[in-house]
Amino acid sequence: MEEALIKYTNVNIRQQEHEVLEDINFSICPGDFVYLIGKVGSGKSTFLKSLYGEVETNGGSAYVLGHDMQKIKRRHIPELRRRIGIVFQDFQLLT
């Protein structure tokens, strides 16, 4: 089995004073195609923000493309974002 490109193990995500997501266990391996769906307010956007360093993770371990998201330095975040491909629902790729 190939090493995961994204691997979250027992991760918690807070936004301001609110615990948005708890005990996340998630991985994406090369070749995976992933849809993230759920109800409004379920934490989808917050989870995506944690992948590209907009929201901090705590507890457990969170790795994205070899970066430890709990220890990543601010100066490394632009490089990480250039390597991630996320298409947002409202990006209007088509006219």
Beta strands, then each sheet from edge to edge (+ up, - down):
strand 1: 6-15
strand 2: 18-28
strand 3: 57-58
strand 4: 61-64
strand 5: 67-68
sheet 1: 2+ 1- 3+
sheet 2: 2+ 1- 4+ 5-
end
